[in-house]
Amino acid sequence: MTTDASALPVDQRAVDALAASGLRYGLLDTSDRAAFEAWFAADARGFAESRISESVMASNVEHLAVNRTTGVWDDSIPNAEVPVATVNSWVTELTVPGPVVAPAWAVSSVTVAPTHRRRGVARAMMEAELRVAHSAGVPMAILTASEATLYSRYGYAPATSAASVEVDRRRVSWAAPVPSGRVHFVEAADLLPDAIAISARAVRRSPGEVARWTGFFPRYLALNKPGSDVARALRTVRYDDADGVAQGWAAYHIDEKGPETRVLMVDVREAATDDAARGLWRFLLEHDFVTSIHADLRSIDEPLKWLVDDARGVRWMHVSDHLWVRILDTAAALEARRYETPGALELVVDDPLGFANGRFLLDIAAGGRASVTALDDESEPTAPVLRLSVNDLGAIYLGGYRPSMLAAAGRIEADDAAIRLADRLFAAERTPHLSIWF
Ligand SMILES: CC(C)(COP(=O)(O)OP(=O)(O)OC[C@H]1O[C@@H](n2cnc3c(N)ncnc32)[C@H](O)[C@@H]1OP(=O)(O)O)[C@@H](O)C(=O)NCCC(=O)NCCS
């Protein structure tokens, strides 16, 4: 399997399809600084963001040059150096049930200029990504989505949920055991090495988390915006356990919404142990001077209500899909994760784009490792059978959605015994969760 996505050739089918509409699709040479800056300008414009400042641009150029960076150019327009569409991808590590790490093709920066939308540009690029990832032997593609209606058509499905949480500080008091470690303020630049090390351990604890890339840290520590209002407002802390080992970090700022309303906004909270997660929450919740604490992209199983005396002072909002998974190689993906219990199941997968379809025997041994055999059309089933689309396979893959729920929705076809077995086999040891956008 190739892990350097940037080295793979551009997809010729997409080149031809877009050339037929007068557009030029290609791989960007990220060592060409002017062209790379124009690409970032298109990306920001596509997401309706402001123009990128010099320091953020410098950080982007430094940290994202290793990715596979593709664009579509229209040579007939003014400022033709700015692409009319962008996509960025890389092979990353996704934590899957076990927890163990599996390779995944991360897709990001999907934009098409408002002047060129709704004429098939995104479809050409998204399908090209899948073909390139599949031919490189990467078993699945993943992304986070700005809208829930965009990516099912390419075989992706939501595989994790996330929620925002708001805690009324005046209502709640800490009601859990007092964490044994300590929280220290550490300036962002000094925190950087510990933040990188803690995050690397933290993401391996939960299915659904994705390895952080080097550019993640300058961005969330506001090191890419020196002297800015954002950098001045950001506070950064580290949690050290009782033995003095750095096990968690958080970045937050306080939003002054009115004379009586100050919200502590948690920008990042990464914890390599449950003790560190509790220690950071206690620090954040016991902040004087603020009226509430707000955090986005939290796990729907975050035990916050169990940490405080008044559980109704913790309000969950905006539960939403977050990580989307697209299985590209059914056997490799199923073998990459672990299972809680032994058993055998036949999966009949329908994939209209032709990457993952077929009949597969999933055979899980004691210890949770699986071997998967592709079956021919004629052989008799030897295990209970589940018929499902590639989307539904992506939805159940990390254990975030139960096969029985998708069967109840009329999406998975199987008898009751097969569904019950599938629920048990696909369950994850921890509710899958991704706590960042990418
Ligand atoms: C979303 C976006 C990339 C779509 O680009 P596009 O070139 O207009 O898309 P296409 O013309 O290739 O459309 C492909 C399919 O998606 C559908 N589609 C496109 N935009 C859609 C939207 N906003 N909501 C629902 N469906 C959409 C099209 O109807 C088409 O469907 P079909 O091929 O199954 O008939 C573009 O509108 C964009 O840049 N939006 C702002 C940035 C953004 O949200 N990017 C996604 C980041 S996750």
The ligand as a Tripos MOL2 file, in Angstrom:
@<TRIPOS>MOLECULE
LIG
   48    50     1     0     0
SMALL
NO_CHARGES

@<TRIPOS>ATOM
      1 C1        -20.3710   21.3280   -2.2300 C.3       1 LIG1
      2 C2        -19.6210   21.7130   -3.4990 C.3       1 LIG1
      3 C3        -18.1920   21.2210   -3.3990 C.3       1 LIG1
      4 C4        -20.3280   21.0260   -4.6840 C.3       1 LIG1
      5 O1        -19.5990   21.3020   -5.8720 O.3       1 LIG1
      6 P1        -20.2910   21.2060   -7.3320 P.3       1 LIG1
      7 O2        -19.2020   21.1920   -8.3400 O.co2     1 LIG1
      8 O3        -21.3240   22.2320   -7.4380 O.co2     1 LIG1
      9 O4        -20.9670   19.7810   -7.2630 O.3       1 LIG1
     10 P2        -21.3840   18.8830   -8.5540 P.3       1 LIG1
     11 O5        -21.9550   19.7760   -9.6080 O.co2     1 LIG1
     12 O6        -20.2490   18.0250   -8.9510 O.co2     1 LIG1
     13 O7        -22.5240   18.0160   -7.9300 O.3       1 LIG1
     14 C5        -22.3610   16.6460   -7.6190 C.3       1 LIG1
     15 C6        -23.6280   16.1730   -6.9960 C.3       1 LIG1
     16 O8        -23.7880   16.7980   -5.7160 O.3       1 LIG1
     17 C7        -25.0330   17.4770   -5.6480 C.3       1 LIG1
     18 N1        -24.8070   18.6870   -4.8620 N.ar      1 LIG1
     19 C8        -23.9000   19.6340   -5.0950 C.ar      1 LIG1
     20 N2        -23.9510   20.5620   -4.1260 N.ar      1 LIG1
     21 C9        -24.9010   20.1660   -3.2660 C.ar      1 LIG1
     22 C10       -25.4210   20.7010   -2.0540 C.ar      1 LIG1
     23 N3        -24.9300   21.8390   -1.5400 N.pl3     1 LIG1
     24 N4        -26.3970   20.0130   -1.4270 N.ar      1 LIG1
     25 C11       -26.8760   18.8440   -1.9490 C.ar      1 LIG1
     26 N5        -26.4100   18.2970   -3.0860 N.ar      1 LIG1
     27 C12       -25.4390   18.9570   -3.7330 C.ar      1 LIG1
     28 C13       -25.3880   17.7910   -7.0820 C.3       1 LIG1
     29 O9        -26.7820   17.9460   -7.2130 O.3       1 LIG1
     30 C14       -24.8610   16.5580   -7.7970 C.3       1 LIG1
     31 O10       -25.7660   15.4930   -7.6190 O.3       1 LIG1
     32 P3        -25.8230   14.2430   -8.6540 P.3       1 LIG1
     33 O11       -24.5290   14.2140   -9.4090 O.co2     1 LIG1
     34 O12       -25.9720   13.0750   -7.7760 O.co2     1 LIG1
     35 O13       -26.9910   14.5380   -9.5040 O.co2     1 LIG1
     36 C15       -19.6270   23.2340   -3.7340 C.3       1 LIG1
     37 O14       -20.9590   23.6840   -3.7400 O.3       1 LIG1
     38 C16       -18.8750   24.0090   -2.6710 C.2       1 LIG1
     39 O15       -17.6950   24.3070   -2.8350 O.2       1 LIG1
     40 N6        -19.5600   24.4060   -1.5690 N.am      1 LIG1
     41 C17       -18.9330   25.2230   -0.5100 C.3       1 LIG1
     42 C18       -17.8050   24.5030    0.2130 C.3       1 LIG1
     43 C19       -18.2590   23.1860    0.7970 C.2       1 LIG1
     44 O16       -19.2400   23.1040    1.5190 O.2       1 LIG1
     45 N7        -17.5140   22.1140    0.4760 N.am      1 LIG1
     46 C20       -17.7490   20.8130    1.0240 C.3       1 LIG1
     47 C21       -16.8090   20.6480    2.1460 C.3       1 LIG1
     48 S1        -17.0910   19.2110    3.0830 S.3       1 LIG1
@<TRIPOS>BOND
     1     1     2 1
     2     2     3 1
     3     2     4 1
     4     2    36 1
     5     4     5 1
     6     5     6 1
     7     6     7 2
     8     6     8 1
     9     6     9 1
    10     9    10 1
    11    10    11 2
    12    10    12 1
    13    10    13 1
    14    13    14 1
    15    14    15 1
    16    15    16 1
    17    15    30 1
    18    16    17 1
    19    17    18 1
    20    17    28 1
    21    18    19 ar
    22    18    27 ar
    23    19    20 ar
    24    20    21 ar
    25    21    22 ar
    26    21    27 ar
    27    22    23 1
    28    22    24 ar
    29    24    25 ar
    30    25    26 ar
    31    26    27 ar
    32    28    29 1
    33    28    30 1
    34    30    31 1
    35    31    32 1
    36    32    33 2
    37    32    34 1
    38    32    35 1
    39    36    37 1
    40    36    38 1
    41    38    39 2
    42    38    40 1
    43    40    41 1
    44    41    42 1
    45    42    43 1
    46    43    44 2
    47    43    45 1
    48    45    46 1
    49    46    47 1
    50    47    48 1
@<TRIPOS>SUBSTRUCTURE
     1 LIG1         1 GROUP 0 **** ****
